[in-house]
């Protein structure tokens, strides 16, 4: 028994053990439950960092579940990309957990901690698996947990949004299954690496079917990533979810982006006949529209949480502009921006909550109210998060957008990409400036005499840590982009992955 | 005599059509029914993705030479369990929403009895 050999499955096993444990002890001994939750998240972070260090040598490692060999059994594949995503998920989970515990949001319902762990189980599994049906199963795990987290705290607004969220995702999952069934009937395998090899052998009669399957699969991932025109579910859902949950959900759209980055080069690469890079012509226009719609939403939002939700959409659009070029340097830039935009989006949701907790009846609406406590500190946090999100120096958003613009400069449609990124940045700056000046600068009349609440500063910890991480990401941009580029090169080299998964020969 | 392929394909087609129509309705009960029909169709489709064959063993044996593909059967079992759980969750969530908001419209709009069709 060598534990290091089983490191790859640790990010799945740890939350799978912690969730039922937390569920069992939560009712009687709340503190112990919270401790289990934190220990599990730290253990996941440690495992993810260990995997990142391990993956730094560029070897693609596989873990065969139950010892069944690759095309027959399910394999977990750890490369640089999955290591990045695992670290990001663990960090985000810790931030959300810290904020939920500090603001006592985890007490609004019984099962916050177990659901959080199940959510992480699904996320980590989706980032690790090398099997397409297994990806579907982990999608379901993370979705079922997210339904619970979405309505955590209840209230009619959450339940209404929850119903829509569930319906949209059930339909998305059904479409995922149809695409899977088509791909399986065409290739006879569900292992992504083997599917990528076998797809080249599909006869001319079945090419149209292959194209249908490929585009259906990509549409499902686009729905998860909330790309226009499949984005309408996101603002309603995220804006009303418990803020700590919304911060964790910042990574959910990135699961869709991750799946695209993982599946398209591996399965729908150069050899895929009619489906070779099938989504490429649609992704760039969709990405540009997503960026525009997202930052237009930032411009007109009425509440800070709604603004944060639209910022998530906009940043996913910016991210997809880079992904859609499918080259090593654009994908490397995209991975850097992916990490940045997830953390920045989470910080925005947390700050919206920090504001709402201090403004009593004004909540986080973008209107002027009476002065509230610790206004300067909160304003500084908001300023930093806004700067990070729209991509002004000195935080990592600037570097991310600069990298994306530089890398797409030699693609054919660079003009559209540059115009979209620059104009959305301007819209974002104005939108956040309007929100900031209304909330932090002007003082409005006291409407109903409600005293602004006195709140301890401790709830600023989680957003502050998120912003510190963004600063670190900006300071360490050199190594981070080097790692991102290496990860991108690894993902785009589908034959190497296939050799690693299926063995030489 | 219609062929097995036509029967299965048309059954899936009818289920999908009915499912999509019902899922686009405004009231939650019809939406749940629509999602159920749609997931039945998907399960049937997944089951058929291993090709339609009759009277063949899915398990290896020395005396058998022709097999049915066992993998779609395993997949569809997983998919059935998942959709069953999802449907139960959707029903509970919609019931809870109805009790909390007094509206069984998916978009949360208040019920207007005048517009309801007789059912």
Interface residues (C-beta under 8 A of the other chain):
Chain A: X133 X137 X140 X144 X147 X151 X154 X155 X156 X159 X160 X162 X163 X164 X166 X167 X170 X171 X173 X174 X177 X178 X180 X181 X182 X184 X185 X190
Chain B: X23 X28 X31 X35 X38 X39 X42 X43 X45 X46 X48 X49 X50 X51 X71 X72 X75 X78 X79 X82 X83 X85 X86 X89 X90 X93 X94 X96 X97 X100 X101 X106 X107 X108
